[in-house]
Amino acid sequence: MIKDVIKSFHPGENILVRYTPDSSPELLFYIIVTVGRDVVVSDIMDTLSEYCKRLSLLNLNVCDSLKVIKIGGFRGVGKVLEKMGTDKYALDMESYSRLVGENVFNVVLGLHKLASMLTREELFNLVGNLSSLIGEKGRVNFYFVNKEFMERSGLGAMELWNEIATSTIEWRRVGKRLILHVVKSANPEIEDLTLGTTAPEIVRGDRT
């Protein structure tokens, strides 16, 4: 079960979620935010709004109750705790960490959008700041990144994030099936595990 995999990540981990553009990443997002843990969504450049609109087409309406930290953008979705400029998020992890809080799933959407706006030096600083969150306050951080976008950016961001992530999962589509593959993990019991599902199964709550 995919939800069992999500629950098995250790507190303090940084999870890199590499998805392909055609894989409907909002469905994996839906699975994560409905596993029964406290959730904070870090919404970079209105990515959450895009996810919520697509989920609403499937009558999966979870967004109104989500606690959200807005990082850039202007579309207010969920219960907005704070608004931050993209420059503050990239540079001031201490303030950001206090906003996220303890013992939560922190789901970061749109990190690739932010990376595309940074110089190489700024990107290195951001990666270093994100790595400093490993092991902090029992939270689990999920970073959703468009894999193909980042690989074409030429900045080497994907390689850097692969290196600092404690676990890496891939989310891709094969025909109608959506595939989750655990590329690496701090939990050896789930490393190299592959699970599949479909959009109708997710909507019904089957096999997730």
C-alpha positions in Angstrom: 0.0 0.0 0.0 1.3 3.4 -1.0 0.1 5.0 2.3 2.1 2.5 4.2 5.2 3.6 2.4 4.5 7.2 3.1 4.0 6.4 6.8 7.3 4.5 7.0 9.6 7.5 6.4 11.5 8.4 9.5 10.9 11.7 11.4 13.5 14.3 10.4 13.8 13.0 6.8 14.0 15.1 3.5 12.1 13.2 0.9 12.7 14.1 -2.8 9.6 13.4 -4.9 10.7 13.3 -8.6 7.6 13.2 -10.8 7.1 13.3 -14.6 4.8 15.9 -16.1 2.2 13.4 -17.2 2.0 11.5 -13.9 -0.7 13.6 -12.2 1.4 14.5 -9.2 -1.6 15.9 -7.4 -2.8 12.4 -6.9 0.3 11.4 -4.9 -0.1 14.7 -3.1 -3.6 13.7 -2.2 -2.4 10.3 -0.8 0.2 12.1 1.4 -2.2 14.6 2.9 -4.8 12.0 3.7 -2.6 9.5 5.5 -3.8 10.9 8.9 -0.8 13.0 9.9 -0.8 16.7 10.6 0.2 18.5 7.4 1.6 21.8 6.4 1.8 22.7 2.7 4.6 25.1 1.6 3.1 26.5 -1.6 5.7 28.0 -4.0 4.4 30.2 -6.8 0.7 29.0 -6.6 1.4 25.4 -7.3 -1.1 24.3 -4.7 -3.9 26.1 -6.6 -3.0 24.1 -9.7 -3.1 20.8 -7.8 -6.4 21.7 -6.0 -8.2 22.6 -9.3 -7.3 19.2 -10.8 -8.3 17.3 -7.6 -11.6 19.1 -7.6 -12.4 17.7 -11.0 -12.3 14.3 -9.3 -14.3 15.4 -6.4 -11.3 15.1 -4.1 -11.8 18.2 -2.1 -9.1 18.4 0.6 -7.6 21.8 0.1 -9.8 24.1 2.1 -8.7 22.6 5.4 -5.0 22.5 4.7 -2.6 24.7 6.6 -0.5 26.6 4.1 2.7 28.7 4.0 2.5 30.9 0.9 5.9 31.4 -0.8 5.5 33.8 -3.7 2.4 33.8 -5.8 -1.0 35.4 -5.0 -3.7 32.7 -5.1 -4.9 32.0 -1.5 -5.8 28.3 -1.0 -6.5 26.6 2.3 -5.8 28.2 5.7 -2.8 30.5 5.0 -0.5 30.7 8.1 2.0 33.2 6.6 3.1 34.7 3.3 6.8 34.8 2.5 8.7 36.2 -0.4 10.7 33.6 -2.4 13.9 35.4 -1.4 13.1 35.0 2.3 12.4 31.3 1.9 15.6 30.7 0.0 17.7 32.5 2.6 15.9 32.4 6.0 15.4 28.8 6.9 15.2 29.6 10.6 12.0 31.7 10.3 10.6 29.2 7.8 11.3 26.3 10.2 9.4 28.0 13.0 6.4 28.5 10.8 6.3 24.8 9.8 6.4 23.6 13.4 7.1 20.2 14.8 5.9 16.7 14.2 4.2 17.3 10.8 4.4 16.3 7.2 5.7 19.4 5.4 4.8 19.1 1.7 6.7 21.5 -0.4 5.2 22.1 -3.9 6.9 23.9 -6.8 10.5 23.8 -5.7 11.6 23.6 -9.3 9.9 26.9 -10.1 12.0 28.6 -7.4 15.2 26.9 -8.6 14.6 28.3 -12.1 14.7 31.8 -10.7 18.0 31.5 -8.9 21.6 32.0 -9.9 23.9 29.0 -9.5 25.3 30.5 -6.2 21.8 31.1 -4.9 20.8 27.5 -5.8 23.8 26.1 -3.9 22.8 28.2 -0.8 19.2 26.9 -1.1 20.3 23.3 -1.3 22.5 23.8 1.8 19.7 25.4 3.7 17.3 22.6 2.9 19.9 20.0 4.0 20.1 21.8 7.3 16.5 20.7 8.0 17.4 17.0 8.1 16.7 15.6 11.6 15.0 18.7 12.8 11.9 18.7 15.1 10.6 15.3 14.0 9.0 16.6 10.8 9.1 14.8 7.5 9.7 17.1 4.5 8.4 16.1 1.0 9.8 18.1 -1.9 7.8 17.7 -5.1 10.0 18.4 -8.1 9.2 18.2 -11.9 12.0 15.8 -12.9 12.1 16.7 -16.6 12.0 20.4 -16.0 14.9 20.3 -13.6 17.0 18.0 -15.8 16.7 20.5 -18.7 17.5 23.5 -16.5 21.3 22.9 -16.8 22.0 24.0 -13.2 22.6 20.6 -11.8 19.8 21.1 -9.2 18.5 17.5 -9.5 21.9 16.0 -8.8 22.3 18.2 -5.8 18.8 17.4 -4.4 19.4 13.7 -5.0 22.5 13.9 -2.9 21.0 15.7 0.1 17.7 13.8 0.2 17.6 11.0 2.8 15.0 9.2 0.6 14.1 9.6 -3.1 10.9 8.4 -4.7 9.8 8.5 -8.3 6.2 9.0 -9.5 5.5 8.2 -13.1 2.8 7.0 -15.5 2.8 3.9 -17.6 -0.4 3.9 -19.6 -3.2 4.2 -17.1 -1.1 3.0 -14.2 0.7 5.4 -11.8 3.9 3.9 -10.5 5.7 4.8 -7.2 9.3 3.6 -6.9 11.4 4.1 -3.9 14.9 4.8 -5.4 16.7 5.1 -2.1 15.6 5.3 1.5 16.9 5.7 5.0 14.5 2.9 5.8 16.1 -0.2 4.2 12.8 -2.1 4.4 11.2 -0.1 1.6 14.3 0.6 -0.6 13.8 -0.3 -4.3 10.1 -1.0 -3.6 7.7 -0.4 -6.6 4.0 -0.1 -6.2 1.3 0.7 -8.8 -2.2 2.2 -8.8 -4.7 4.1 -11.0 -6.6 7.3 -10.7 -9.9 5.5 -10.2 -8.4 3.4 -7.4 -7.1 6.5 -5.7 -10.5 8.2 -5.9 -12.2 5.1 -4.4 -9.5 4.7 -1.8 -8.4 1.2 -3.1 -4.8 0.0 -3.2 -3.4 3.2 -1.8 
